Amino acid sequence: MYNRFQFNQFRSLFAPRKPRHPLVRVAVGLLGLAILAALVFVGVFVGAAMIIAGVAWKLLASRRQAARAADPQVVEGEYRVVRKQALPLSR
C-alpha cells in the first residue's frame, strides 16, 4: 500500500568519485593542492592589506586631528541627560 522511498539509490549520486587512472589521481590531487594554496595565499594577502589599510587610516586620522589648532578657551566634553529619580510613595 505504501511505497517507501529508497535513499540508497541516491547515495552514490552525491558521493565523490575518484578517477581510476593513477596519473589522473595524482593530477587531480595536485590541482586540489594548488587551488588550496592559491586560496590561502590570496586570503593572507587580503588580510594583511586590510590590516595595513586600517593602521594607515588610524595614523592619518590622528595626524589630521593634531593639525587642527584647538582654541584654549573651548572646553570639550561629553554629557548625558540624567532623569530625575522618582521618590518612593509615602505610606
DRENPA-3360 file (N, C-alpha, C; in nm, 2 decimals, always signed):
BEGIN
1 = MYNRFQFN = +0.08/-0.12/+0.00/+0.00/+0.00/+0.00/+0.09/+0.13/+0.00 ~ +0.18/+0.13/+0.09/+0.28/+0.24/+0.09/+0.40/+0.21/+0.02 ~ +0.44/+0.30/-0.07/+0.57/+0.28/-0.14/+0.68/+0.36/-0.07 ~ +0.77/+0.29/-0.02/+0.88/+0.35/+0.06/+0.98/+0.41/-0.04 ~ +1.04/+0.52/-0.01/+1.14/+0.58/-0.09/+1.28/+0.52/-0.05 ~ +1.35/+0.48/-0.16/+1.48/+0.42/-0.13/+1.59/+0.52/-0.14 ~ +1.65/+0.56/-0.03/+1.76/+0.66/-0.03/+1.89/+0.60/-0.07 ~ +1.90/+0.47/-0.07/+2.03/+0.41/-0.11/+2.06/+0.43/-0.26;
9 = QFRSLFAP = +1.96/+0.45/-0.34/+1.98/+0.47/-0.48/+2.05/+0.61/-0.50 ~ +2.03/+0.70/-0.42/+2.08/+0.84/-0.44/+2.21/+0.86/-0.36 ~ +2.25/+0.77/-0.28/+2.37/+0.78/-0.20/+2.49/+0.79/-0.30 ~ +2.50/+0.71/-0.40/+2.61/+0.72/-0.49/+2.60/+0.84/-0.58 ~ +2.49/+0.91/-0.59/+2.48/+1.03/-0.68/+2.56/+1.14/-0.62 ~ +2.57/+1.16/-0.49/+2.64/+1.27/-0.43/+2.78/+1.23/-0.38 ~ +2.82/+1.11/-0.39/+2.95/+1.06/-0.34/+3.06/+1.11/-0.44 ~ +3.17/+1.16/-0.39/+3.28/+1.20/-0.48/+3.34/+1.07/-0.55;
17 = RKPRHPLV = +3.37/+1.09/-0.67/+3.42/+0.98/-0.75/+3.57/+1.00/-0.77 ~ +3.65/+0.90/-0.75/+3.80/+0.92/-0.77/+3.82/+0.86/-0.91 ~ +3.91/+0.92/-0.99/+3.95/+0.86/-1.11/+4.03/+0.73/-1.09 ~ +4.01/+0.64/-1.19/+4.08/+0.51/-1.17/+4.23/+0.51/-1.21 ~ +4.26/+0.60/-1.31/+4.40/+0.60/-1.36/+4.49/+0.67/-1.25 ~ +4.60/+0.61/-1.22/+4.68/+0.67/-1.11/+4.74/+0.80/-1.15 ~ +4.77/+0.83/-1.27/+4.83/+0.96/-1.31/+4.72/+1.07/-1.30 ~ +4.60/+1.03/-1.34/+4.49/+1.13/-1.33/+4.46/+1.16/-1.18;
25 = RVAVGLLG = +4.47/+1.06/-1.09/+4.45/+1.08/-0.95/+4.55/+1.17/-0.89 ~ +4.68/+1.16/-0.93/+4.79/+1.25/-0.89/+4.76/+1.39/-0.94 ~ +4.72/+1.40/-1.07/+4.70/+1.53/-1.13/+4.58/+1.60/-1.06 ~ +4.48/+1.53/-1.03/+4.36/+1.59/-0.96/+4.40/+1.63/-0.81 ~ +4.48/+1.55/-0.75/+4.53/+1.58/-0.61/+4.62/+1.71/-0.62 ~ +4.71/+1.71/-0.71/+4.79/+1.83/-0.72/+4.71/+1.96/-0.76 ~ +4.61/+1.94/-0.84/+4.52/+2.05/-0.88/+4.45/+2.10/-0.75 ~ +4.40/+2.01/-0.67/+4.34/+2.05/-0.54/+4.43/+2.12/-0.45;
33 = LAILAALV = +4.55/+2.07/-0.44/+4.65/+2.14/-0.35/+4.69/+2.28/-0.41 ~ +4.70/+2.29/-0.54/+4.73/+2.42/-0.60/+4.61/+2.52/-0.57 ~ +4.49/+2.48/-0.58/+4.38/+2.56/-0.56/+4.37/+2.60/-0.41 ~ +4.40/+2.51/-0.32/+4.41/+2.54/-0.18/+4.52/+2.64/-0.15 ~ +4.64/+2.62/-0.20/+4.75/+2.71/-0.18/+4.71/+2.85/-0.23 ~ +4.65/+2.86/-0.35/+4.61/+2.99/-0.41/+4.51/+3.06/-0.31 ~ +4.42/+2.99/-0.26/+4.32/+3.05/-0.17/+4.38/+3.10/-0.04 ~ +4.47/+3.02/+0.01/+4.54/+3.06/+0.13/+4.63/+3.18/+0.11;
41 = FVGVFVGA = +4.70/+3.18/-0.01/+4.79/+3.29/-0.04/+4.71/+3.42/-0.06 ~ +4.60/+3.41/-0.13/+4.51/+3.53/-0.15/+4.45/+3.58/-0.02 ~ +4.41/+3.48/+0.06/+4.35/+3.52/+0.19/+4.45/+3.59/+0.28 ~ +4.57/+3.54/+0.29/+4.67/+3.60/+0.37/+4.70/+3.75/+0.32 ~ +4.72/+3.76/+0.19/+4.75/+3.90/+0.14/+4.63/+3.99/+0.15 ~ +4.51/+3.95/+0.13/+4.39/+4.03/+0.15/+4.38/+4.07/+0.30 ~ +4.40/+3.98/+0.39/+4.40/+4.01/+0.53/+4.51/+4.11/+0.57 ~ +4.63/+4.09/+0.52/+4.74/+4.18/+0.55/+4.71/+4.32/+0.49;
49 = AMIIAGVA = +4.66/+4.32/+0.37/+4.62/+4.45/+0.31/+4.52/+4.53/+0.40 ~ +4.42/+4.45/+0.45/+4.32/+4.52/+0.53/+4.38/+4.57/+0.66 ~ +4.47/+4.49/+0.72/+4.53/+4.54/+0.85/+4.62/+4.66/+0.82 ~ +4.70/+4.66/+0.71/+4.78/+4.78/+0.68/+4.69/+4.90/+0.65 ~ +4.58/+4.88/+0.58/+4.50/+4.99/+0.54/+4.43/+5.05/+0.67 ~ +4.40/+4.96/+0.77/+4.34/+5.01/+0.89/+4.44/+5.09/+0.97 ~ +4.56/+5.04/+0.98/+4.67/+5.11/+1.05/+4.70/+5.25/+0.99 ~ +4.70/+5.25/+0.86/+4.73/+5.37/+0.78/+4.62/+5.47/+0.81;
57 = WKLLASRR = +4.49/+5.42/+0.81/+4.38/+5.51/+0.83/+4.38/+5.57/+0.97 ~ +4.42/+5.49/+1.07/+4.43/+5.55/+1.20/+4.54/+5.65/+1.21 ~ +4.65/+5.62/+1.15/+4.76/+5.72/+1.16/+4.73/+5.85/+1.09 ~ +4.66/+5.84/+0.97/+4.63/+5.96/+0.90/+4.52/+6.04/+0.98 ~ +4.43/+5.97/+1.04/+4.32/+6.04/+1.12/+4.38/+6.11/+1.24 ~ +4.48/+6.05/+1.31/+4.54/+6.11/+1.42/+4.62/+6.23/+1.38 ~ +4.68/+6.22/+1.26/+4.76/+6.33/+1.21/+4.67/+6.45/+1.18 ~ +4.55/+6.43/+1.12/+4.46/+6.54/+1.09/+4.41/+6.61/+1.22;
65 = QAARAADP = +4.38/+6.53/+1.32/+4.34/+6.59/+1.45/+4.45/+6.67/+1.51 ~ +4.57/+6.63/+1.50/+4.68/+6.70/+1.56/+4.71/+6.83/+1.48 ~ +4.67/+6.84/+1.35/+4.69/+6.95/+1.27/+4.60/+7.07/+1.31 ~ +4.48/+7.03/+1.36/+4.38/+7.14/+1.40/+4.43/+7.21/+1.53 ~ +4.43/+7.33/+1.52/+4.47/+7.41/+1.64/+4.35/+7.43/+1.73 ~ +4.36/+7.38/+1.85/+4.24/+7.39/+1.94/+4.25/+7.53/+2.01 ~ +4.13/+7.58/+2.03/+4.12/+7.71/+2.10/+4.13/+7.69/+2.25 ~ +4.22/+7.75/+2.32/+4.24/+7.73/+2.46/+4.12/+7.77/+2.54;
73 = QVVEGEYR = +4.03/+7.85/+2.49/+3.91/+7.89/+2.56/+3.79/+7.79/+2.56 ~ +3.81/+7.69/+2.47/+3.70/+7.60/+2.45/+3.73/+7.47/+2.53 ~ +3.63/+7.43/+2.61/+3.64/+7.30/+2.68/+3.55/+7.20/+2.62 ~ +3.61/+7.09/+2.57/+3.52/+6.99/+2.51/+3.49/+6.88/+2.61 ~ +3.38/+6.82/+2.60/+3.34/+6.72/+2.69/+3.22/+6.65/+2.64 ~ +3.18/+6.54/+2.71/+3.07/+6.46/+2.68/+2.97/+6.47/+2.79 ~ +2.85/+6.47/+2.76/+2.75/+6.47/+2.87/+2.64/+6.37/+2.84 ~ +2.56/+6.35/+2.94/+2.44/+6.26/+2.92/+2.33/+6.32/+3.02;
81 = VVRKQALP = +2.21/+6.30/+2.97/+2.10/+6.35/+3.05/+2.06/+6.25/+3.15 ~ +2.05/+6.29/+3.28/+2.01/+6.20/+3.38/+1.87/+6.24/+3.43 ~ +1.78/+6.14/+3.43/+1.65/+6.17/+3.46/+1.63/+6.19/+3.62 ~ +1.54/+6.27/+3.65/+1.51/+6.29/+3.79/+1.45/+6.16/+3.85 ~ +1.51/+6.12/+3.96/+1.47/+5.99/+4.02/+1.33/+6.01/+4.09 ~ +1.25/+5.91/+4.07/+1.12/+5.92/+4.13/+1.13/+5.88/+4.28 ~ +1.07/+5.96/+4.36/+1.07/+5.93/+4.50/+0.97/+5.82/+4.53 ~ +1.00/+5.73/+4.63/+0.90/+5.62/+4.66/+0.78/+5.69/+4.72;
89 = LSR = +0.67/+5.62/+4.70/+0.54/+5.67/+4.76/+0.55/+5.66/+4.91 ~ +0.50/+5.76/+4.98/+0.50/+5.76/+5.13/+0.38/+5.67/+5.17 ~ +0.39/+5.60/+5.28/+0.28/+5.52/+5.32/+0.20/+5.58/+5.43;
% end
